[in-house]
Amino acid sequence: MRTPAMDSVFTALRRLLLNRRRQAGARRGLIIPGPATTGKTTTMMALGRSFQPADARRHPGQDGRRPVLFISVPPAATPKMLVSAFARFLGMPLTDRLNQTQITSAVCDTV
C-alpha cells in the first residue's frame, strides 16, 4: 500500500535518477531523514522493487545488472561498516585483515 510520503519520495528519486540533463559523472544521492518507524526503509524497499523491473525492461538480456543496492546500516556505523555492508551484498569475501581502503577499492572495482 502506497502512502503520500512514499509517493513524495518516489517522485524525488525518479527525478534524481532519471535526470538526463546532468553532467556526465555527476553523483546522485538522496538522504531520507525522519524518526524511527515512519516507513523510510519500507519506502526504499518498495522503490527498489519497482525500479528493478523497470530497469530490466529498459535493458533486456542484461541479467547481471544491479541497478538497485539496498543495505541496512545502524546509525552509529563507521565508514568501514558501510563499505563492508556493500561488500557482503556483492558476495565478496571479507577478512579482518582488510582495511577500509582495501575494501572500498574492491567494492568499487566490482560495481
CORLINMO-V31770 format. One record per residue. RES is the residue in one letter. PHI is phi in whole degrees, 0 to 359 (none if undefined). PSI is psi in radians with two decimals (NA if undefined). Layout:
res:RES phi:PHI psi:PSI
res:RES phi:PHI psi:PSI
//
This chain:
res:M phi:none psi:2.22
res:R phi:268 psi:2.43
res:T phi:252 psi:2.90
res:P phi:302 psi:-0.63
res:A phi:296 psi:-0.72
res:M phi:298 psi:-0.78
res:D phi:300 psi:-0.69
res:S phi:296 psi:-0.79
res:V phi:293 psi:-0.75
res:F phi:302 psi:-0.79
res:T phi:297 psi:-0.80
res:A phi:297 psi:-0.74
res:L phi:290 psi:-0.71
res:R phi:299 psi:-0.75
res:R phi:299 psi:-0.76
res:L phi:294 psi:-0.81
res:L phi:283 psi:-0.52
res:L phi:256 psi:0.09
res:N phi:288 psi:1.80
res:R phi:274 psi:-0.08
res:R phi:273 psi:-0.05
res:R phi:289 psi:2.74
res:Q phi:297 psi:2.58
res:A phi:299 psi:2.38
res:G phi:85 psi:-0.03
res:A phi:295 psi:2.38
res:R phi:280 psi:2.47
res:R phi:242 psi:2.37
res:G phi:199 psi:2.79
res:L phi:211 psi:2.34
res:I phi:254 psi:2.27
res:I phi:246 psi:1.65
res:P phi:274 psi:2.86
res:G phi:156 psi:2.81
res:P phi:293 psi:2.86
res:A phi:299 psi:2.65
res:T phi:64 psi:0.48
res:T phi:258 psi:-0.01
res:G phi:99 psi:0.29
res:K phi:298 psi:-0.87
res:T phi:295 psi:-0.76
res:T phi:300 psi:-0.73
res:T phi:297 psi:-0.79
res:M phi:294 psi:-0.65
res:M phi:294 psi:-0.70
res:A phi:295 psi:-0.69
res:L phi:297 psi:-0.79
res:G phi:300 psi:-0.73
res:R phi:295 psi:-0.54
res:S phi:275 psi:-0.54
res:F phi:285 psi:-0.68
res:Q phi:302 psi:-0.90
res:P phi:295 psi:-0.62
res:A phi:296 psi:-0.73
res:D phi:295 psi:-0.71
res:A phi:298 psi:-0.64
res:R phi:292 psi:-0.62
res:R phi:285 psi:-0.39
res:H phi:230 psi:1.18
res:P phi:296 psi:2.52
res:G phi:80 psi:0.07
res:Q phi:250 psi:1.23
res:D phi:294 psi:-0.37
res:G phi:276 psi:-0.02
res:R phi:294 psi:2.49
res:R phi:230 psi:1.31
res:P phi:285 psi:-0.27
res:V phi:237 psi:2.13
res:L phi:240 psi:2.26
res:F phi:232 psi:2.20
res:I phi:227 psi:2.68
res:S phi:245 psi:2.18
res:V phi:230 psi:2.33
res:P phi:294 psi:2.74
res:P phi:303 psi:-0.55
res:A phi:268 psi:0.40
res:A phi:292 psi:2.55
res:T phi:267 psi:2.87
res:P phi:304 psi:-0.64
res:K phi:294 psi:-0.67
res:M phi:296 psi:-0.69
res:L phi:295 psi:-0.90
res:V phi:292 psi:-0.53
res:S phi:293 psi:-0.62
res:A phi:296 psi:-0.71
res:F phi:297 psi:-0.74
res:A phi:299 psi:-0.76
res:R phi:296 psi:-0.72
res:F phi:302 psi:-0.70
res:L phi:279 psi:-0.03
res:G phi:77 psi:0.41
res:M phi:275 psi:2.45
res:P phi:286 psi:2.38
res:L phi:240 psi:2.47
res:T phi:235 psi:2.81
res:D phi:294 psi:-0.36
res:R phi:281 psi:-0.28
res:L phi:285 psi:2.36
res:N phi:266 psi:3.05
res:Q phi:302 psi:-0.75
res:T phi:297 psi:-0.75
res:Q phi:296 psi:-0.76
res:I phi:294 psi:-0.77
res:T phi:299 psi:-0.78
res:S phi:299 psi:-0.76
res:A phi:295 psi:-0.72
res:V phi:296 psi:-0.81
res:C phi:298 psi:-0.69
res:D phi:296 psi:-0.67
res:T phi:288 psi:-0.76
res:V phi:286 psi:NA
//
